Amino acid sequence: MSDTAWLEDFLPVMRCPDTHQPLRRATAEECAKHGVDSALVSEDGARVFIIDAGIPILLPASAS
């Protein structure tokens, strides 16, 4: 089991802390664009949340 496999169970209920849009796994292209290995993105792709050591960092924009 990969360190992010557990996310598949939780993605249906996870939301962006700013827009409340559903989150999805970032594509390889989106990860490359932001210089990260793994991330979640908001439904519209505007917000990117890095996955660090298997844990998504879901901080609102005002906290970044």
CYANA upper distance limits for C-alpha pairs under 8 A (distance plus 0.5 A):
  1 MET  CA      5 ALA  CA      6.71
  3 ASP  CA     53 ALA  CA      8.08
  3 ASP  CA     54 GLY  CA      5.57
  4 THR  CA      8 GLU  CA      8.43
  4 THR  CA     54 GLY  CA      5.60
  4 THR  CA     55 ILE  CA      7.94
  6 TRP  CA     10 PHE  CA      7.62
  7 LEU  CA     11 LEU  CA      6.29
  8 GLU  CA     12 PRO  CA      8.31
 10 PHE  CA     14 MET  CA      6.73
 11 LEU  CA     22 PRO  CA      8.37
 11 LEU  CA     23 LEU  CA      6.99
 11 LEU  CA     24 ARG  CA      7.15
 12 PRO  CA     22 PRO  CA      7.81
 12 PRO  CA     23 LEU  CA      8.30
 13 VAL  CA     22 PRO  CA      7.85
 14 MET  CA     22 PRO  CA      6.63
 14 MET  CA     23 LEU  CA      6.45
 15 ARG  CA     19 THR  CA      8.40
 15 ARG  CA     20 HIS  CA      5.47
 15 ARG  CA     21 GLN  CA      5.85
 15 ARG  CA     22 PRO  CA      5.07
 15 ARG  CA     23 LEU  CA      5.94
 15 ARG  CA     42 SER  CA      8.10
 16 CYS  CA     20 HIS  CA      5.11
 16 CYS  CA     21 GLN  CA      5.87
 16 CYS  CA     22 PRO  CA      6.88
 16 CYS  CA     23 LEU  CA      6.76
 16 CYS  CA     42 SER  CA      6.44
 16 CYS  CA     47 ARG  CA      8.21
 16 CYS  CA     58 LEU  CA      7.84
 16 CYS  CA     60 PRO  CA      8.35
 17 PRO  CA     58 LEU  CA      7.27
 17 PRO  CA     59 LEU  CA      7.31
 17 PRO  CA     60 PRO  CA      5.77
 18 ASP  CA     60 PRO  CA      6.00
 18 ASP  CA     61 ALA  CA      7.30
 21 GLN  CA     42 SER  CA      6.41
 21 GLN  CA     43 GLU  CA      6.33
 21 GLN  CA     44 ASP  CA      8.45
 22 PRO  CA     42 SER  CA      6.54
 22 PRO  CA     43 GLU  CA      6.09
 23 LEU  CA     40 LEU  CA      6.68
 23 LEU  CA     41 VAL  CA      5.97
 23 LEU  CA     42 SER  CA      5.13
 23 LEU  CA     43 GLU  CA      6.21
 24 ARG  CA     40 LEU  CA      5.92
 24 ARG  CA     41 VAL  CA      6.03
 24 ARG  CA     42 SER  CA      7.01
 24 ARG  CA     43 GLU  CA      7.19
 25 ARG  CA     38 SER  CA      8.41
 25 ARG  CA     39 ALA  CA      6.63
 25 ARG  CA     40 LEU  CA      4.96
 25 ARG  CA     41 VAL  CA      6.70
 26 ALA  CA     30 GLU  CA      6.22
 26 ALA  CA     31 CYS  CA      6.66
 26 ALA  CA     38 SER  CA      7.51
 26 ALA  CA     39 ALA  CA      5.87
 26 ALA  CA     40 LEU  CA      5.59
 26 ALA  CA     41 VAL  CA      6.08
 26 ALA  CA     48 VAL  CA      8.46
 27 THR  CA     31 CYS  CA      6.74
 28 ALA  CA     32 ALA  CA      6.63
 29 GLU  CA     33 LYS  CA      6.61
 30 GLU  CA     34 HIS  CA      6.90
 31 CYS  CA     35 GLY  CA      6.40
 31 CYS  CA     36 VAL  CA      5.56
 31 CYS  CA     37 ASP  CA      6.44
 31 CYS  CA     38 SER  CA      6.73
 31 CYS  CA     39 ALA  CA      7.11
 32 ALA  CA     36 VAL  CA      6.69
 32 ALA  CA     37 ASP  CA      7.91
 36 VAL  CA     50 ILE  CA      7.54
 38 SER  CA     50 ILE  CA      6.78
 38 SER  CA     51 ILE  CA      5.98
 38 SER  CA     52 ASP  CA      8.40
 39 ALA  CA     48 VAL  CA      7.10
 39 ALA  CA     49 PHE  CA      5.89
 39 ALA  CA     50 ILE  CA      4.80
 39 ALA  CA     51 ILE  CA      5.44
 39 ALA  CA     56 PRO  CA      7.68
 40 LEU  CA     48 VAL  CA      6.40
 40 LEU  CA     49 PHE  CA      5.56
 40 LEU  CA     50 ILE  CA      6.94
 40 LEU  CA     51 ILE  CA      7.64
 40 LEU  CA     56 PRO  CA      7.78
 41 VAL  CA     45 GLY  CA      5.98
 41 VAL  CA     46 ALA  CA      7.75
 41 VAL  CA     47 ARG  CA      6.07
 41 VAL  CA     48 VAL  CA      5.00
 41 VAL  CA     49 PHE  CA      6.52
 42 SER  CA     46 ALA  CA      6.76
 42 SER  CA     47 ARG  CA      5.84
 42 SER  CA     48 VAL  CA      7.21
 49 PHE  CA     56 PRO  CA      6.91
 49 PHE  CA     57 ILE  CA      6.26
 49 PHE  CA     58 LEU  CA      6.41
 49 PHE  CA     59 LEU  CA      8.29
 50 ILE  CA     56 PRO  CA      6.36
 50 ILE  CA     57 ILE  CA      6.27
 50 ILE  CA     58 LEU  CA      8.50
 51 ILE  CA     55 ILE  CA      5.69
 51 ILE  CA     56 PRO  CA      4.60
 51 ILE  CA     57 ILE  CA      6.55
 52 ASP  CA     56 PRO  CA      6.69
 52 ASP  CA     57 ILE  CA      7.46
 59 LEU  CA     63 ALA  CA      6.58
 59 LEU  CA     64 SER  CA      7.33
 60 PRO  CA     64 SER  CA      7.37
